[in-house]
Amino acid sequence: MNTQQNLNIEFSQYLDINGTLLKPLPATLDNEELLIALYRLLVLTRLFDETAVNLQRTGIIGTYAQSKGQEAIGTAIGRAMLADDVFIPYYRDIATQIQRGVSFEEILQYWGGDERGSNFADQPNDFSLCVPIATQLCHAIGVAFALKFQSKRNVAVVTCGDGATSKGDFYESLNMAAAMHLPALFIINNNQWAISVPLHQQTASKTIAHKAIGAGIPAIQVDGNDVLAMLINISKALEQIRQSGKPFLIEAITYRICDHTTADDASRYMDADVLQEAIKKEPLIRHKRFLSTQHFWTEEKDKALYHDCQQQIDEAVDRYQNFPPQAAGDFFDYMYEQLPADLLEQKQGFIQGLKHHE
């Protein structure tokens, strides 16, 4: 009996590092309005990142995790998903969230330690950001099972970093998704670093995508700095999952050209020359070059877009800073539908303690 599997992993890329189109785009993407919209999302995410870091440095929000150099992944996910799919993010997914109804103010509330930032006003189905590593993958399995049980053609889309693929939660989630034929799309942001641990020290696997093969899940590698390749392949994967009801995995190859979080100093462990080479491949500049070669993008249009995006973010910051403070002990109330007696006692003690210190 022949039990061999095809262990080759396809790699997909449409734009090279200079923004040159390597092969024809599908007709659905050969659209000036769409191409500019993708660029706008890349710019919005980058400018919000920079603003959030400044807010953290001045004590207005807490520790913040940037997505600099990795914006193409979230941009493509948000564009490809249907409204009633379910998104289960990790902590570098702002580009997706803002396309799915989460406001910049709510994102700032989250990183500012305000529980109301996880209670989205206009997005009732998606999960909030997940900081614990890989636990969101287990949540996605529950969501995917619920979608299948309800006979819906929707997909649970879950993201994580390369470090999360070294956790048991990752392997258990892949195994269950495959064994139970669940409609889940796993998207891995392989930015080469699990905080300060490089990929080659995390795993001996040839690629992260190969880990899916062991679970019986088809997988592909995509240039994660190429927003067009990401959008095309995520869209294909989602359609395949809707048709088959079975999971799929995408490994997006990027590089984290920023600190892990604002509590980190990547210069202590990153090779400066490697970092400079990675910066040349980042998605925002690459897509701008592509737009310029299409002869419908100019520096004047670029400056106007940047100005408009920054104004949108500044207005959101103003709204965030003018929110009334959350109620004392508010964070207790979001753990359970009805607060257990022991936590109710803790909440009362916490509030009394605040009054004492006042």
C-alpha positions in Angstrom: 0.0 0.0 0.0 1.4 3.4 -1.0 0.9 5.9 1.8 3.3 8.6 0.6 2.0 12.2 0.5 3.0 15.1 -1.6 5.3 17.0 0.7 6.0 19.9 -1.6 4.7 23.3 -0.5 3.7 25.8 -3.1 5.0 29.4 -2.7 2.8 32.2 -4.2 4.0 35.7 -5.1 2.5 38.3 -7.5 4.7 41.4 -6.8 8.5 41.3 -6.4 10.2 43.6 -4.0 10.3 46.4 -6.6 6.6 46.3 -7.0 6.8 44.6 -10.4 3.9 42.4 -11.4 5.2 38.9 -12.0 2.1 37.4 -13.5 -1.3 38.6 -14.6 -3.8 39.5 -11.9 -7.3 37.9 -11.8 -9.9 40.0 -13.4 -11.5 40.7 -10.0 -8.3 42.5 -8.8 -7.4 44.3 -12.0 -9.3 47.3 -10.7 -7.9 50.7 -10.0 -10.3 51.5 -7.2 -9.6 48.3 -5.4 -5.8 48.6 -5.7 -5.9 52.1 -4.2 -8.3 50.9 -1.4 -5.7 48.2 -0.5 -3.0 50.8 -0.4 -5.1 53.1 1.8 -5.6 50.3 4.3 -1.8 49.6 4.4 -1.2 53.3 5.1 -3.9 53.6 7.7 -2.5 50.7 9.6 1.0 52.0 9.4 0.1 55.5 10.6 -2.1 54.1 13.4 0.8 52.0 14.5 3.1 55.0 14.6 0.5 57.0 16.5 -0.1 54.2 19.0 3.6 53.9 19.8 3.7 57.7 20.4 0.7 57.4 22.7 2.4 54.6 24.6 5.6 56.6 25.0 3.6 59.5 26.5 1.7 57.2 28.9 -1.7 57.6 27.2 -2.0 53.8 26.5 -0.2 50.8 27.8 2.1 48.3 26.1 1.3 48.1 22.4 2.2 45.5 19.7 3.0 46.9 16.3 2.3 45.3 12.9 4.8 47.4 11.0 6.0 45.5 7.9 3.2 42.9 8.3 0.2 45.1 7.3 -0.5 43.2 4.1 -1.7 40.1 6.0 -4.5 41.8 7.9 -5.4 44.0 4.9 -6.0 41.0 2.7 -7.9 39.0 5.4 -10.3 41.8 6.0 -10.9 42.3 2.3 -11.5 38.6 1.6 -13.8 37.6 4.5 -17.5 37.7 4.3 -19.4 39.8 6.9 -20.8 36.8 8.7 -17.6 34.8 8.8 -16.0 34.9 12.2 -12.5 36.4 12.9 -10.5 35.2 15.8 -7.4 37.4 15.9 -4.1 37.7 17.7 -2.5 41.0 18.6 -1.2 42.2 15.2 -4.6 42.2 13.3 -5.7 45.9 13.4 -5.8 46.0 9.5 -8.5 43.3 9.6 -10.4 44.7 12.6 -10.9 48.2 11.1 -12.4 46.6 8.0 -14.8 44.6 10.1 -16.4 47.3 12.1 -14.0 47.8 15.0 -13.1 51.4 15.5 -9.7 52.9 16.2 -11.1 54.2 19.5 -12.0 50.7 20.6 -8.5 49.4 19.7 -7.0 52.2 21.7 -9.3 51.4 24.6 -8.1 47.8 24.5 -4.4 48.8 24.6 -5.3 51.4 27.2 -6.5 48.8 29.6 -10.2 49.7 29.2 -12.5 46.6 29.1 -14.9 48.5 26.9 -12.4 48.1 24.1 -13.3 44.5 23.7 -17.1 45.1 23.6 -17.4 46.2 19.9 -20.3 48.4 19.1 -20.5 47.4 15.5 -19.0 43.9 15.4 -21.0 41.4 17.4 -19.4 38.2 16.0 -15.7 38.6 16.0 -13.5 37.9 18.9 -11.3 40.5 20.6 -7.5 40.6 20.4 -5.8 37.6 22.0 -2.5 38.2 23.9 -1.9 34.7 25.4 0.0 32.7 22.8 -2.0 30.2 20.7 -5.1 30.0 22.9 -7.1 31.7 20.2 -6.6 28.7 17.9 -8.5 26.5 20.3 -11.3 29.1 20.4 -11.4 29.0 16.6 -12.1 25.3 16.7 -15.1 25.8 18.8 -16.4 28.5 16.5 -15.8 26.3 13.4 -17.6 23.4 15.0 -20.6 25.8 15.8 -20.7 27.0 12.2 -20.7 23.4 10.9 -23.3 22.3 13.5 -25.5 25.2 12.3 -25.0 24.1 8.6 -23.6 27.5 7.8 -21.2 28.1 4.9 -19.1 30.5 6.9 -15.5 30.2 8.0 -13.7 30.7 11.2 -10.5 32.6 10.3 -7.8 32.5 13.0 -4.4 34.1 13.0 -1.2 33.6 15.0 2.5 34.2 14.8 5.3 31.7 14.1 6.0 31.3 17.8 2.4 30.1 18.4 3.1 27.1 16.1 5.4 25.7 18.7 2.6 25.4 21.2 0.5 22.4 21.9 -2.6 24.5 21.3 -1.6 24.8 17.6 -1.1 21.1 17.0 -4.2 20.1 18.9 -6.3 22.7 16.9 -5.0 21.5 13.6 -5.6 17.8 14.5 -9.2 18.5 15.6 -10.0 20.7 12.6 -8.8 18.0 10.2 -10.3 15.0 12.0 -13.7 16.7 12.4 -13.7 18.4 9.0 -14.2 21.9 10.4 -14.4 25.1 8.3 -11.3 26.8 9.7 -8.7 28.9 8.0 -5.4 29.1 9.8 -3.2 32.1 8.8 0.3 32.1 10.2 2.3 35.4 10.3 5.8 34.0 10.0 7.7 37.1 10.9 10.7 35.1 11.8 10.7 35.9 15.5 9.0 34.6 18.6 9.8 37.7 20.6 13.6 37.3 20.7 13.8 33.6 19.5 14.5 33.2 15.8 12.6 30.7 13.7 15.5 28.2 13.3 15.7 27.8 17.0 11.9 27.3 17.4 11.4 24.4 15.0 13.3 21.9 12.8 10.3 21.7 10.4 11.3 22.7 6.8 8.4 25.2 6.8 5.5 26.0 9.1 3.2 25.0 6.3 4.7 21.4 6.5 3.2 21.2 10.0 -0.3 21.3 8.5 0.5 18.3 6.2 1.2 16.1 9.3 -2.4 16.9 10.5 -3.8 16.2 7.0 -4.5 19.8 6.1 -3.6 21.4 2.8 -1.3 24.4 3.1 0.5 27.0 1.1 3.3 29.6 1.6 2.6 33.1 0.5 4.8 36.2 0.3 3.2 38.0 3.3 4.7 41.4 2.1 2.6 41.1 -1.1 -0.9 42.2 -0.4 -2.1 41.0 -3.8 -0.8 37.5 -3.4 -2.3 37.4 0.1 -5.7 38.6 -1.0 -5.8 36.1 -4.0 -4.8 33.1 -1.9 -6.9 33.9 1.1 -9.9 34.3 -1.2 -9.2 31.0 -2.9 -8.8 29.3 0.5 -12.0 30.7 1.9 -13.9 29.5 -1.2 -12.3 26.1 -1.0 -13.3 25.8 2.7 -16.9 26.8 1.9 -17.1 24.2 -0.8 -15.4 21.3 1.1 -16.1 22.2 4.7 -12.5 21.3 5.5 -9.7 23.4 6.9 -6.8 25.1 5.2 -3.5 26.7 6.3 -1.6 29.7 4.9 1.9 30.5 6.0 2.6 34.2 5.3 6.3 35.0 5.0 7.1 38.4 6.5 9.7 40.0 8.8 9.0 41.9 11.9 10.8 45.2 11.2 9.8 46.6 14.6 10.1 45.7 18.2 8.0 42.8 19.4 6.0 45.3 21.6 6.8 48.7 23.0 8.2 46.8 26.0 10.9 45.2 23.8 14.2 46.3 22.3 14.8 44.3 19.1 18.2 45.8 18.5 19.5 43.5 21.3 18.9 40.4 19.2 18.3 41.3 15.6 21.1 41.5 13.1 21.1 45.1 11.7 22.1 44.1 8.2 19.4 41.4 8.0 16.8 44.0 9.3 17.8 46.5 6.6 17.4 43.9 3.9 14.0 43.0 5.3 12.9 46.7 5.3 13.5 46.8 1.5 10.8 44.0 1.1 8.1 45.6 3.3 4.6 45.7 1.8 3.6 49.4 1.9 6.5 50.7 -0.3 6.2 47.7 -2.5 2.5 48.3 -3.3 3.1 52.1 -3.8 5.7 51.3 -6.4 3.3 49.0 -8.1 0.6 51.7 -8.2 3.1 54.1 -9.6 4.0 51.8 -12.4 0.3 51.6 -13.3 0.5 55.3 -14.2 -2.5 56.3 -12.1 -0.6 57.1 -8.8 1.3 60.3 -8.2 3.2 61.9 -5.3 0.4 64.5 -5.0 -2.2 61.7 -4.6 0.1 60.0 -2.1 0.5 63.1 0.1 -3.3 63.7 0.0 -4.0 60.1 1.0 -1.5 60.2 3.9 -3.0 63.5 5.1 -6.5 62.1 5.0 -5.5 58.9 6.9 -3.6 60.8 9.6 -6.6 63.1 10.1 -8.9 60.1 10.5 -6.6 58.7 13.1 -6.1 62.0 15.0 -9.9 62.4 15.2 -10.2 58.9 16.7 -7.5 59.7 19.2 -9.4 62.8 20.3 -12.5 60.7 20.8 -10.6 58.1 22.8 -9.1 60.7 25.1 -12.6 62.3 25.7 -14.2 59.0 26.7 -15.5 59.1 30.4 -13.3 56.7 32.5 -14.6 53.2 32.9 -16.3 52.3 36.2 -14.1 51.1 39.1 -13.8 47.4 39.1 -15.4 47.2 35.6 -12.9 44.5 34.5 -14.5 42.0 36.9 -17.9 42.3 35.1 -16.6 40.9 31.7 -15.5 37.5 33.0 -18.9 35.9 33.5 -22.5 36.6 32.5 -23.3 36.5 36.3 -20.4 37.2 38.6 -19.6 34.3 41.0 -19.8 35.1 44.7 -16.0 34.9 45.3 -15.3 37.4 42.5 -18.1 39.6 43.6 -16.4 39.7 47.0 -13.1 40.5 45.3 -14.7 43.3 43.3 -16.2 44.9 46.4 -12.8 44.6 48.2 -11.1 46.2 45.2 -13.5 49.1 45.1 -13.2 49.7 48.9 -9.5 49.7 48.5 -9.6 52.4 45.9 -11.8 54.5 48.1 -9.4 54.0 51.0 -6.4 55.2 48.8 -8.4 58.2 47.6 
